[in-house]
Amino acid sequence: MVYWTLRYWTATDKTKTVDPTCNDDGGLYKVCDVCGETVGEPVEVYPAKGHTAGEWQTETEATCEDDGRDILPCSACGETIHS
C-alpha cells in the first residue's frame, strides 16, 4: 500500500483576482504556492455587478392562436431579466 501525506496550503504574497459576475461577488484571494488554488476568504471583495438590460428580443412570434413572447436579456451574461 502507498500512503500519501496531506500537504497543507502554503499561501504567501501571491494573489489571484476573481472578477465579479452579475450574480456573484469577486475578490482578491491569496494563492497556494504548491497547487495554485485560492486559499480562504478574499483579502478584498468586489461586489456583484447586477444585470445590465440589453435590447428586447422576440423569443416566440405571436400567431392567430397563441400569444408571442418577448424577453429582455442581460447584455453581460445573457440571462433573461424579464419576459
PyMOL Python script that loads the backbone (N, CA, C, O; Angstrom):
from pymol import cmd

cmd.read_pdbstr("""\
ATOM      1  N   MET A   1       0.843  -1.189   0.000  1.00  0.00           N
ATOM      2  CA  MET A   1       0.000   0.000   0.000  1.00  0.00           C
ATOM      3  C   MET A   1       0.882   1.244   0.000  1.00  0.00           C
ATOM      4  O   MET A   1       1.974   1.276   0.568  1.00  0.00           O
ATOM      5  N   VAL A   2       0.351   2.258  -0.664  1.00  0.00           N
ATOM      6  CA  VAL A   2       1.053   3.536  -0.716  1.00  0.00           C
ATOM      7  C   VAL A   2       0.236   4.540   0.073  1.00  0.00           C
ATOM      8  O   VAL A   2      -0.969   4.673  -0.139  1.00  0.00           O
ATOM      9  N   TYR A   3       0.882   5.236   0.972  1.00  0.00           N
ATOM     10  CA  TYR A   3       0.210   6.273   1.763  1.00  0.00           C
ATOM     11  C   TYR A   3       0.798   7.621   1.380  1.00  0.00           C
ATOM     12  O   TYR A   3       2.003   7.762   1.170  1.00  0.00           O
ATOM     13  N   TRP A   4      -0.074   8.594   1.295  1.00  0.00           N
ATOM     14  CA  TRP A   4       0.354   9.947   0.978  1.00  0.00           C
ATOM     15  C   TRP A   4       0.140  10.824   2.196  1.00  0.00           C
ATOM     16  O   TRP A   4      -0.829  10.650   2.935  1.00  0.00           O
ATOM     17  N   THR A   5       1.020  11.740   2.398  1.00  0.00           N
ATOM     18  CA  THR A   5       0.882  12.694   3.487  1.00  0.00           C
ATOM     19  C   THR A   5       0.181  13.935   2.949  1.00  0.00           C
ATOM     20  O   THR A   5       0.590  14.502   1.935  1.00  0.00           O
ATOM     21  N   LEU A   6      -0.859  14.344   3.626  1.00  0.00           N
ATOM     22  CA  LEU A   6      -1.610  15.525   3.226  1.00  0.00           C
ATOM     23  C   LEU A   6      -0.748  16.765   3.422  1.00  0.00           C
ATOM     24  O   LEU A   6      -0.195  16.991   4.499  1.00  0.00           O
ATOM     25  N   ARG A   7      -0.644  17.560   2.368  1.00  0.00           N
ATOM     26  CA  ARG A   7       0.095  18.816   2.478  1.00  0.00           C
ATOM     27  C   ARG A   7      -0.905  19.930   2.697  1.00  0.00           C
ATOM     28  O   ARG A   7      -1.994  19.920   2.123  1.00  0.00           O
ATOM     29  N   TYR A   8      -0.548  20.861   3.505  1.00  0.00           N
ATOM     30  CA  TYR A   8      -1.415  21.998   3.765  1.00  0.00           C
ATOM     31  C   TYR A   8      -1.098  23.118   2.798  1.00  0.00           C
ATOM     32  O   TYR A   8       0.017  23.235   2.291  1.00  0.00           O
ATOM     33  N   TRP A   9      -2.118  23.947   2.551  1.00  0.00           N
ATOM     34  CA  TRP A   9      -1.900  25.087   1.672  1.00  0.00           C
ATOM     35  C   TRP A   9      -0.829  25.996   2.242  1.00  0.00           C
ATOM     36  O   TRP A   9      -0.752  26.224   3.449  1.00  0.00           O
ATOM     37  N   THR A  10      -0.015  26.503   1.352  1.00  0.00           N
ATOM     38  CA  THR A  10       1.037  27.438   1.728  1.00  0.00           C
ATOM     39  C   THR A  10       0.797  28.728   0.950  1.00  0.00           C
ATOM     40  O   THR A  10       1.162  28.830  -0.221  1.00  0.00           O
ATOM     41  N   ALA A  11       0.193  29.692   1.593  1.00  0.00           N
ATOM     42  CA  ALA A  11      -0.109  30.946   0.921  1.00  0.00           C
ATOM     43  C   ALA A  11       0.921  32.002   1.311  1.00  0.00           C
ATOM     44  O   ALA A  11       1.208  32.211   2.489  1.00  0.00           O
ATOM     45  N   THR A  12       1.457  32.650   0.311  1.00  0.00           N
ATOM     46  CA  THR A  12       2.390  33.752   0.570  1.00  0.00           C
ATOM     47  C   THR A  12       1.788  35.025   0.010  1.00  0.00           C
ATOM     48  O   THR A  12       0.593  35.270   0.179  1.00  0.00           O
ATOM     49  N   ASP A  13       2.588  35.833  -0.647  1.00  0.00           N
ATOM     50  CA  ASP A  13       2.111  37.109  -1.161  1.00  0.00           C
ATOM     51  C   ASP A  13       1.486  37.005  -2.551  1.00  0.00           C
ATOM     52  O   ASP A  13       1.027  38.010  -3.095  1.00  0.00           O
ATOM     53  N   LYS A  14       1.463  35.813  -3.129  1.00  0.00           N
ATOM     54  CA  LYS A  14       0.847  35.660  -4.441  1.00  0.00           C
ATOM     55  C   LYS A  14      -0.659  35.836  -4.296  1.00  0.00           C
ATOM     56  O   LYS A  14      -1.261  35.348  -3.339  1.00  0.00           O
ATOM     57  N   THR A  15      -1.264  36.539  -5.257  1.00  0.00           N
ATOM     58  CA  THR A  15      -2.705  36.755  -5.219  1.00  0.00           C
ATOM     59  C   THR A  15      -3.307  36.450  -6.584  1.00  0.00           C
ATOM     60  O   THR A  15      -2.615  36.412  -7.601  1.00  0.00           O
ATOM     61  N   LYS A  16      -4.602  36.238  -6.573  1.00  0.00           N
ATOM     62  CA  LYS A  16      -5.353  35.973  -7.798  1.00  0.00           C
ATOM     63  C   LYS A  16      -6.619  36.805  -7.741  1.00  0.00           C
ATOM     64  O   LYS A  16      -7.317  36.809  -6.726  1.00  0.00           O
ATOM     65  N   THR A  17      -6.918  37.505  -8.810  1.00  0.00           N
ATOM     66  CA  THR A  17      -8.137  38.292  -8.883  1.00  0.00           C
ATOM     67  C   THR A  17      -9.230  37.459  -9.535  1.00  0.00           C
ATOM     68  O   THR A  17      -9.042  36.913 -10.622  1.00  0.00           O
ATOM     69  N   VAL A  18     -10.368  37.365  -8.868  1.00  0.00           N
ATOM     70  CA  VAL A  18     -11.545  36.703  -9.419  1.00  0.00           C
ATOM     71  C   VAL A  18     -12.545  37.808  -9.711  1.00  0.00           C
ATOM     72  O   VAL A  18     -13.018  38.487  -8.799  1.00  0.00           O
ATOM     73  N   ASP A  19     -12.867  37.986 -10.991  1.00  0.00           N
ATOM     74  CA  ASP A  19     -13.779  39.060 -11.381  1.00  0.00           C
ATOM     75  C   ASP A  19     -15.202  38.772 -10.926  1.00  0.00           C
ATOM     76  O   ASP A  19     -15.639  37.622 -10.939  1.00  0.00           O
ATOM     77  N   PRO A  20     -15.927  39.815 -10.523  1.00  0.00           N
ATOM     78  CA  PRO A  20     -17.327  39.612 -10.160  1.00  0.00           C
ATOM     79  C   PRO A  20     -18.159  39.350 -11.411  1.00  0.00           C
ATOM     80  O   PRO A  20     -17.800  39.774 -12.509  1.00  0.00           O
ATOM     81  N   THR A  21     -19.265  38.652 -11.232  1.00  0.00           N
ATOM     82  CA  THR A  21     -20.214  38.439 -12.324  1.00  0.00           C
ATOM     83  C   THR A  21     -21.472  39.213 -11.988  1.00  0.00           C
ATOM     84  O   THR A  21     -21.497  39.988 -11.032  1.00  0.00           O
ATOM     85  N   CYS A  22     -22.508  39.004 -12.769  1.00  0.00           N
ATOM     86  CA  CYS A  22     -23.779  39.677 -12.494  1.00  0.00           C
ATOM     87  C   CYS A  22     -24.339  39.260 -11.138  1.00  0.00           C
ATOM     88  O   CYS A  22     -24.911  40.078 -10.418  1.00  0.00           O
ATOM     89  N   ASN A  23     -24.171  37.978 -10.791  1.00  0.00           N
ATOM     90  CA  ASN A  23     -24.791  37.436  -9.571  1.00  0.00           C
ATOM     91  C   ASN A  23     -23.825  37.167  -8.425  1.00  0.00           C
ATOM     92  O   ASN A  23     -24.244  37.140  -7.268  1.00  0.00           O
ATOM     93  N   ASP A  24     -22.548  36.968  -8.716  1.00  0.00           N
ATOM     94  CA  ASP A  24     -21.591  36.537  -7.693  1.00  0.00           C
ATOM     95  C   ASP A  24     -20.491  37.562  -7.464  1.00  0.00           C
ATOM     96  O   ASP A  24     -19.981  38.179  -8.399  1.00  0.00           O
ATOM     97  N   ASP A  25     -20.136  37.727  -6.180  1.00  0.00           N
ATOM     98  CA  ASP A  25     -19.020  38.608  -5.837  1.00  0.00           C
ATOM     99  C   ASP A  25     -17.709  38.035  -6.364  1.00  0.00           C
ATOM    100  O   ASP A  25     -17.567  36.824  -6.534  1.00  0.00           O
ATOM    101  N   GLY A  26     -16.777  38.905  -6.615  1.00  0.00           N
ATOM    102  CA  GLY A  26     -15.416  38.513  -6.955  1.00  0.00           C
ATOM    103  C   GLY A  26     -14.520  38.925  -5.812  1.00  0.00           C
ATOM    104  O   GLY A  26     -15.004  39.269  -4.734  1.00  0.00           O
ATOM    105  N   GLY A  27     -13.231  38.895  -6.031  1.00  0.00           N
ATOM    106  CA  GLY A  27     -12.341  39.332  -4.970  1.00  0.00           C
ATOM    107  C   GLY A  27     -10.895  39.083  -5.276  1.00  0.00           C
ATOM    108  O   GLY A  27     -10.545  38.506  -6.305  1.00  0.00           O
ATOM    109  N   LEU A  28     -10.060  39.526  -4.369  1.00  0.00           N
ATOM    110  CA  LEU A  28      -8.627  39.320  -4.431  1.00  0.00           C
ATOM    111  C   LEU A  28      -8.297  38.253  -3.394  1.00  0.00           C
ATOM    112  O   LEU A  28      -8.504  38.458  -2.198  1.00  0.00           O
ATOM    113  N   TYR A  29      -7.786  37.118  -3.852  1.00  0.00           N
ATOM    114  CA  TYR A  29      -7.519  35.966  -2.987  1.00  0.00           C
ATOM    115  C   TYR A  29      -6.034  35.679  -2.907  1.00  0.00           C
ATOM    116  O   TYR A  29      -5.293  35.936  -3.856  1.00  0.00           O
ATOM    117  N   LYS A  30      -5.598  35.145  -1.774  1.00  0.00           N
ATOM    118  CA  LYS A  30      -4.247  34.605  -1.668  1.00  0.00           C
ATOM    119  C   LYS A  30      -4.243  33.263  -2.392  1.00  0.00           C
ATOM    120  O   LYS A  30      -5.267  32.585  -2.468  1.00  0.00           O
ATOM    121  N   VAL A  31      -3.084  32.887  -2.923  1.00  0.00           N
ATOM    122  CA  VAL A  31      -2.963  31.680  -3.721  1.00  0.00           C
ATOM    123  C   VAL A  31      -1.938  30.748  -3.091  1.00  0.00           C
ATOM    124  O   VAL A  31      -0.894  31.195  -2.616  1.00  0.00           O
ATOM    125  N   CYS A  32      -2.236  29.448  -3.086  1.00  0.00           N
ATOM    126  CA  CYS A  32      -1.320  28.438  -2.561  1.00  0.00           C
ATOM    127  C   CYS A  32      -0.106  28.328  -3.487  1.00  0.00           C
ATOM    128  O   CYS A  32      -0.257  28.231  -4.705  1.00  0.00           O
ATOM    129  N   ASP A  33       1.086  28.344  -2.913  1.00  0.00           N
ATOM    130  CA  ASP A  33       2.318  28.214  -3.692  1.00  0.00           C
ATOM    131  C   ASP A  33       2.478  26.822  -4.291  1.00  0.00           C
ATOM    132  O   ASP A  33       3.160  26.654  -5.302  1.00  0.00           O
ATOM    133  N   VAL A  34       1.856  25.829  -3.674  1.00  0.00           N
ATOM    134  CA  VAL A  34       2.027  24.453  -4.123  1.00  0.00           C
ATOM    135  C   VAL A  34       1.087  24.111  -5.276  1.00  0.00           C
ATOM    136  O   VAL A  34       1.529  23.631  -6.320  1.00  0.00           O
ATOM    137  N   CYS A  35      -0.226  24.364  -5.083  1.00  0.00           N
ATOM    138  CA  CYS A  35      -1.197  23.907  -6.082  1.00  0.00           C
ATOM    139  C   CYS A  35      -1.831  25.028  -6.902  1.00  0.00           C
ATOM    140  O   CYS A  35      -2.467  24.747  -7.918  1.00  0.00           O
ATOM    141  N   GLY A  36      -1.680  26.287  -6.492  1.00  0.00           N
ATOM    142  CA  GLY A  36      -2.241  27.401  -7.241  1.00  0.00           C
ATOM    143  C   GLY A  36      -3.700  27.704  -6.957  1.00  0.00           C
ATOM    144  O   GLY A  36      -4.269  28.609  -7.566  1.00  0.00           O
ATOM    145  N   GLU A  37      -4.322  26.959  -6.039  1.00  0.00           N
ATOM    146  CA  GLU A  37      -5.721  27.199  -5.685  1.00  0.00           C
ATOM    147  C   GLU A  37      -5.831  28.425  -4.778  1.00  0.00           C
ATOM    148  O   GLU A  37      -4.895  28.774  -4.060  1.00  0.00           O
ATOM    149  N   THR A  38      -7.015  29.075  -4.831  1.00  0.00           N
ATOM    150  CA  THR A  38      -7.249  30.197  -3.927  1.00  0.00           C
ATOM    151  C   THR A  38      -7.423  29.659  -2.514  1.00  0.00           C
ATOM    152  O   THR A  38      -7.954  28.568  -2.308  1.00  0.00           O
ATOM    153  N   VAL A  39      -6.964  30.448  -1.541  1.00  0.00           N
ATOM    154  CA  VAL A  39      -6.959  29.999  -0.147  1.00  0.00           C
ATOM    155  C   VAL A  39      -7.804  30.937   0.703  1.00  0.00           C
ATOM    156  O   VAL A  39      -7.565  32.144   0.733  1.00  0.00           O
ATOM    157  N   GLY A  40      -8.799  30.373   1.395  1.00  0.00           N
ATOM    158  CA  GLY A  40      -9.569  31.122   2.373  1.00  0.00           C
ATOM    159  C   GLY A  40     -10.470  32.194   1.793  1.00  0.00           C
ATOM    160  O   GLY A  40     -10.828  32.171   0.615  1.00  0.00           O
ATOM    161  N   GLU A  41     -10.817  33.118   2.642  1.00  0.00           N
ATOM    162  CA  GLU A  41     -11.693  34.224   2.287  1.00  0.00           C
ATOM    163  C   GLU A  41     -10.909  35.267   1.488  1.00  0.00           C
ATOM    164  O   GLU A  41      -9.686  35.347   1.611  1.00  0.00           O
ATOM    165  N   PRO A  42     -11.603  36.067   0.668  1.00  0.00           N
ATOM    166  CA  PRO A  42     -10.891  37.084  -0.103  1.00  0.00           C
ATOM    167  C   PRO A  42     -10.276  38.165   0.786  1.00  0.00           C
ATOM    168  O   PRO A  42     -10.827  38.530   1.825  1.00  0.00           O
ATOM    169  N   VAL A  43      -9.140  38.656   0.358  1.00  0.00           N
ATOM    170  CA  VAL A  43      -8.479  39.767   1.038  1.00  0.00           C
ATOM    171  C   VAL A  43      -9.280  41.049   0.787  1.00  0.00           C
ATOM    172  O   VAL A  43      -9.377  41.922   1.650  1.00  0.00           O
ATOM    173  N   GLU A  44      -9.844  41.134  -0.406  1.00  0.00           N
ATOM    174  CA  GLU A  44     -10.658  42.280  -0.800  1.00  0.00           C
ATOM    175  C   GLU A  44     -11.841  41.741  -1.604  1.00  0.00           C
ATOM    176  O   GLU A  44     -11.658  40.867  -2.452  1.00  0.00           O
ATOM    177  N   VAL A  45     -13.048  42.249  -1.353  1.00  0.00           N
ATOM    178  CA  VAL A  45     -14.248  41.769  -2.041  1.00  0.00           C
ATOM    179  C   VAL A  45     -14.660  42.782  -3.108  1.00  0.00           C
ATOM    180  O   VAL A  45     -14.689  43.987  -2.861  1.00  0.00           O
ATOM    181  N   TYR A  46     -14.978  42.268  -4.300  1.00  0.00           N
ATOM    182  CA  TYR A  46     -15.515  43.082  -5.383  1.00  0.00           C
ATOM    183  C   TYR A  46     -16.983  42.686  -5.548  1.00  0.00           C
ATOM    184  O   TYR A  46     -17.261  41.561  -5.964  1.00  0.00           O
ATOM    185  N   PRO A  47     -17.932  43.576  -5.235  1.00  0.00           N
ATOM    186  CA  PRO A  47     -19.347  43.215  -5.243  1.00  0.00           C
ATOM    187  C   PRO A  47     -19.854  42.817  -6.632  1.00  0.00           C
ATOM    188  O   PRO A  47     -19.355  43.283  -7.656  1.00  0.00           O
ATOM    189  N   ALA A  48     -20.860  41.942  -6.632  1.00  0.00           N
ATOM    190  CA  ALA A  48     -21.509  41.535  -7.880  1.00  0.00           C
ATOM    191  C   ALA A  48     -22.031  42.782  -8.595  1.00  0.00           C
ATOM    192  O   ALA A  48     -22.458  43.741  -7.953  1.00  0.00           O
ATOM    193  N   LYS A  49     -21.994  42.760  -9.911  1.00  0.00           N
ATOM    194  CA  LYS A  49     -22.346  43.938 -10.701  1.00  0.00           C
ATOM    195  C   LYS A  49     -23.846  44.116 -10.906  1.00  0.00           C
ATOM    196  O   LYS A  49     -24.310  45.228 -11.158  1.00  0.00           O
ATOM    197  N   GLY A  50     -24.600  43.038 -10.801  1.00  0.00           N
ATOM    198  CA  GLY A  50     -26.022  43.116 -11.145  1.00  0.00           C
ATOM    199  C   GLY A  50     -26.185  43.051 -12.656  1.00  0.00           C
ATOM    200  O   GLY A  50     -25.232  43.277 -13.401  1.00  0.00           O
ATOM    201  N   HIS A  51     -27.385  42.745 -13.098  1.00  0.00           N
ATOM    202  CA  HIS A  51     -27.641  42.605 -14.533  1.00  0.00           C
ATOM    203  C   HIS A  51     -27.736  43.965 -15.212  1.00  0.00           C
ATOM    204  O   HIS A  51     -28.123  44.956 -14.593  1.00  0.00           O
ATOM    205  N   THR A  52     -27.380  43.998 -16.481  1.00  0.00           N
ATOM    206  CA  THR A  52     -27.496  45.187 -17.320  1.00  0.00           C
ATOM    207  C   THR A  52     -28.457  44.854 -18.454  1.00  0.00           C
ATOM    208  O   THR A  52     -28.208  43.940 -19.240  1.00  0.00           O
ATOM    209  N   ALA A  53     -29.546  45.593 -18.533  1.00  0.00           N
ATOM    210  CA  ALA A  53     -30.562  45.305 -19.541  1.00  0.00           C
ATOM    211  C   ALA A  53     -30.009  45.508 -20.939  1.00  0.00           C
ATOM    212  O   ALA A  53     -29.367  46.514 -21.240  1.00  0.00           O
ATOM    213  N   GLY A  54     -30.275  44.524 -21.780  1.00  0.00           N
ATOM    214  CA  GLY A  54     -29.906  44.627 -23.195  1.00  0.00           C
ATOM    215  C   GLY A  54     -31.101  45.155 -23.977  1.00  0.00           C
ATOM    216  O   GLY A  54     -31.821  46.033 -23.503  1.00  0.00           O
ATOM    217  N   GLU A  55     -31.308  44.621 -25.169  1.00  0.00           N
ATOM    218  CA  GLU A  55     -32.433  45.001 -26.019  1.00  0.00           C
ATOM    219  C   GLU A  55     -33.499  43.911 -25.958  1.00  0.00           C
ATOM    220  O   GLU A  55     -33.182  42.724 -25.894  1.00  0.00           O
ATOM    221  N   TRP A  56     -34.767  44.326 -25.979  1.00  0.00           N
ATOM    222  CA  TRP A  56     -35.859  43.353 -26.021  1.00  0.00           C
ATOM    223  C   TRP A  56     -35.710  42.493 -27.264  1.00  0.00           C
ATOM    224  O   TRP A  56     -35.358  42.987 -28.335  1.00  0.00           O
ATOM    225  N   GLN A  57     -35.983  41.187 -27.111  1.00  0.00           N
ATOM    226  CA  GLN A  57     -35.903  40.249 -28.223  1.00  0.00           C
ATOM    227  C   GLN A  57     -37.192  39.435 -28.276  1.00  0.00           C
ATOM    228  O   GLN A  57     -37.796  39.139 -27.244  1.00  0.00           O
ATOM    229  N   THR A  58     -37.598  39.083 -29.474  1.00  0.00           N
ATOM    230  CA  THR A  58     -38.779  38.237 -29.644  1.00  0.00           C
ATOM    231  C   THR A  58     -38.318  36.791 -29.566  1.00  0.00           C
ATOM    232  O   THR A  58     -37.552  36.321 -30.407  1.00  0.00           O
ATOM    233  N   GLU A  59     -38.800  36.090 -28.539  1.00  0.00           N
ATOM    234  CA  GLU A  59     -38.452  34.684 -28.383  1.00  0.00           C
ATOM    235  C   GLU A  59     -39.403  33.810 -29.200  1.00  0.00           C
ATOM    236  O   GLU A  59     -38.977  32.849 -29.841  1.00  0.00           O
ATOM    237  N   THR A  60     -40.711  34.154 -29.173  1.00  0.00           N
ATOM    238  CA  THR A  60     -41.718  33.415 -29.923  1.00  0.00           C
ATOM    239  C   THR A  60     -42.647  34.424 -30.585  1.00  0.00           C
ATOM    240  O   THR A  60     -43.205  35.294 -29.916  1.00  0.00           O
ATOM    241  N   GLU A  61     -42.810  34.308 -31.882  1.00  0.00           N
ATOM    242  CA  GLU A  61     -43.714  35.200 -32.610  1.00  0.00           C
ATOM    243  C   GLU A  61     -45.160  34.871 -32.250  1.00  0.00           C
ATOM    244  O   GLU A  61     -45.505  33.712 -32.018  1.00  0.00           O
ATOM    245  N   ALA A  62     -45.989  35.889 -32.207  1.00  0.00           N
ATOM    246  CA  ALA A  62     -47.420  35.681 -31.963  1.00  0.00           C
ATOM    247  C   ALA A  62     -48.056  35.090 -33.214  1.00  0.00           C
ATOM    248  O   ALA A  62     -47.669  35.404 -34.339  1.00  0.00           O
ATOM    249  N   THR A  63     -49.032  34.234 -32.989  1.00  0.00           N
ATOM    250  CA  THR A  63     -49.802  33.662 -34.096  1.00  0.00           C
ATOM    251  C   THR A  63     -51.266  33.990 -33.870  1.00  0.00           C
ATOM    252  O   THR A  63     -51.617  34.643 -32.887  1.00  0.00           O
ATOM    253  N   CYS A  64     -52.119  33.541 -34.775  1.00  0.00           N
ATOM    254  CA  CYS A  64     -53.559  33.762 -34.617  1.00  0.00           C
ATOM    255  C   CYS A  64     -54.094  33.055 -33.375  1.00  0.00           C
ATOM    256  O   CYS A  64     -55.086  33.491 -32.791  1.00  0.00           O
ATOM    257  N   GLU A  65     -53.434  31.956 -32.968  1.00  0.00           N
ATOM    258  CA  GLU A  65     -53.934  31.147 -31.871  1.00  0.00           C
ATOM    259  C   GLU A  65     -53.153  31.316 -30.562  1.00  0.00           C
ATOM    260  O   GLU A  65     -53.686  31.030 -29.490  1.00  0.00           O
ATOM    261  N   ASP A  66     -51.919  31.768 -30.634  1.00  0.00           N
ATOM    262  CA  ASP A  66     -51.074  31.845 -29.437  1.00  0.00           C
ATOM    263  C   ASP A  66     -50.415  33.212 -29.312  1.00  0.00           C
ATOM    264  O   ASP A  66     -50.075  33.859 -30.302  1.00  0.00           O
ATOM    265  N   ASP A  67     -50.247  33.626 -28.062  1.00  0.00           N
ATOM    266  CA  ASP A  67     -49.512  34.855 -27.797  1.00  0.00           C
ATOM    267  C   ASP A  67     -48.035  34.641 -28.091  1.00  0.00           C
ATOM    268  O   ASP A  67     -47.529  33.523 -28.000  1.00  0.00           O
ATOM    269  N   GLY A  68     -47.371  35.687 -28.432  1.00  0.00           N
ATOM    270  CA  GLY A  68     -45.921  35.628 -28.593  1.00  0.00           C
ATOM    271  C   GLY A  68     -45.249  35.866 -27.254  1.00  0.00           C
ATOM    272  O   GLY A  68     -45.907  36.045 -26.229  1.00  0.00           O
ATOM    273  N   ARG A  69     -43.929  35.863 -27.285  1.00  0.00           N
ATOM    274  CA  ARG A  69     -43.194  36.090 -26.035  1.00  0.00           C
ATOM    275  C   ARG A  69     -41.939  36.901 -26.350  1.00  0.00           C
ATOM    276  O   ARG A  69     -41.121  36.512 -27.185  1.00  0.00           O
ATOM    277  N   ASP A  70     -41.806  38.033 -25.666  1.00  0.00           N
ATOM    278  CA  ASP A  70     -40.604  38.854 -25.758  1.00  0.00           C
ATOM    279  C   ASP A  70     -39.806  38.691 -24.472  1.00  0.00           C
ATOM    280  O   ASP A  70     -40.376  38.510 -23.396  1.00  0.00           O
ATOM    281  N   ILE A  71     -38.498  38.756 -24.589  1.00  0.00           N
ATOM    282  CA  ILE A  71     -37.633  38.650 -23.417  1.00  0.00           C
ATOM    283  C   ILE A  71     -36.642  39.804 -23.399  1.00  0.00           C
ATOM    284  O   ILE A  71     -36.304  40.371 -24.439  1.00  0.00           O
ATOM    285  N   LEU A  72     -36.186  40.139 -22.207  1.00  0.00           N
ATOM    286  CA  LEU A  72     -35.164  41.164 -22.019  1.00  0.00           C
ATOM    287  C   LEU A  72     -33.950  40.486 -21.405  1.00  0.00           C
ATOM    288  O   LEU A  72     -33.943  40.203 -20.207  1.00  0.00           O
ATOM    289  N   PRO A  73     -32.907  40.217 -22.217  1.00  0.00           N
ATOM    290  CA  PRO A  73     -31.723  39.542 -21.680  1.00  0.00           C
ATOM    291  C   PRO A  73     -30.723  40.529 -21.085  1.00  0.00           C
ATOM    292  O   PRO A  73     -30.711  41.710 -21.435  1.00  0.00           O
ATOM    293  N   CYS A  74     -29.892  40.030 -20.188  1.00  0.00           N
ATOM    294  CA  CYS A  74     -28.771  40.813 -19.659  1.00  0.00           C
ATOM    295  C   CYS A  74     -27.722  40.899 -20.758  1.00  0.00           C
ATOM    296  O   CYS A  74     -27.387  39.890 -21.379  1.00  0.00           O
ATOM    297  N   SER A  75     -27.205  42.092 -20.999  1.00  0.00           N
ATOM    298  CA  SER A  75     -26.209  42.258 -22.061  1.00  0.00           C
ATOM    299  C   SER A  75     -24.845  41.685 -21.664  1.00  0.00           C
ATOM    300  O   SER A  75     -23.994  41.465 -22.526  1.00  0.00           O
ATOM    301  N   ALA A  76     -24.632  41.443 -20.373  1.00  0.00           N
ATOM    302  CA  ALA A  76     -23.345  40.898 -19.928  1.00  0.00           C
ATOM    303  C   ALA A  76     -23.314  39.373 -19.928  1.00  0.00           C
ATOM    304  O   ALA A  76     -22.351  38.771 -20.404  1.00  0.00           O
ATOM    305  N   CYS A  77     -24.382  38.734 -19.388  1.00  0.00           N
ATOM    306  CA  CYS A  77     -24.350  37.277 -19.229  1.00  0.00           C
ATOM    307  C   CYS A  77     -25.394  36.539 -20.058  1.00  0.00           C
ATOM    308  O   CYS A  77     -25.314  35.319 -20.196  1.00  0.00           O
ATOM    309  N   GLY A  78     -26.369  37.251 -20.611  1.00  0.00           N
ATOM    310  CA  GLY A  78     -27.388  36.630 -21.443  1.00  0.00           C
ATOM    311  C   GLY A  78     -28.586  36.069 -20.682  1.00  0.00           C
ATOM    312  O   GLY A  78     -29.553  35.627 -21.303  1.00  0.00           O
ATOM    313  N   GLU A  79     -28.541  36.079 -19.349  1.00  0.00           N
ATOM    314  CA  GLU A  79     -29.669  35.576 -18.564  1.00  0.00           C
ATOM    315  C   GLU A  79     -30.895  36.462 -18.807  1.00  0.00           C
ATOM    316  O   GLU A  79     -30.770  37.682 -18.913  1.00  0.00           O
ATOM    317  N   THR A  80     -32.084  35.843 -18.895  1.00  0.00           N
ATOM    318  CA  THR A  80     -33.302  36.596 -19.088  1.00  0.00           C
ATOM    319  C   THR A  80     -33.654  37.347 -17.810  1.00  0.00           C
ATOM    320  O   THR A  80     -33.826  36.752 -16.746  1.00  0.00           O
ATOM    321  N   ILE A  81     -33.760  38.678 -17.939  1.00  0.00           N
ATOM    322  CA  ILE A  81     -34.083  39.527 -16.797  1.00  0.00           C
ATOM    323  C   ILE A  81     -35.597  39.650 -16.650  1.00  0.00           C
ATOM    324  O   ILE A  81     -36.127  39.639 -15.539  1.00  0.00           O
ATOM    325  N   HIS A  82     -36.286  39.768 -17.787  1.00  0.00           N
ATOM    326  CA  HIS A  82     -37.727  39.977 -17.754  1.00  0.00           C
ATOM    327  C   HIS A  82     -38.325  39.348 -19.001  1.00  0.00           C
ATOM    328  O   HIS A  82     -37.719  39.362 -20.073  1.00  0.00           O
ATOM    329  N   SER A  83     -39.520  38.798 -18.848  1.00  0.00           N
ATOM    330  CA  SER A  83     -40.214  38.242 -20.009  1.00  0.00           C
ATOM    331  C   SER A  83     -41.670  38.636 -19.970  1.00  0.00           C
ATOM    332  O   SER A  83     -42.434  38.267 -20.862  1.00  0.00           O
TER     333      SER A  83
END
""", "prot")
cmd.dss("prot")
cmd.show_as("cartoon", "prot")
cmd.util.cbc("prot")
cmd.orient("prot")
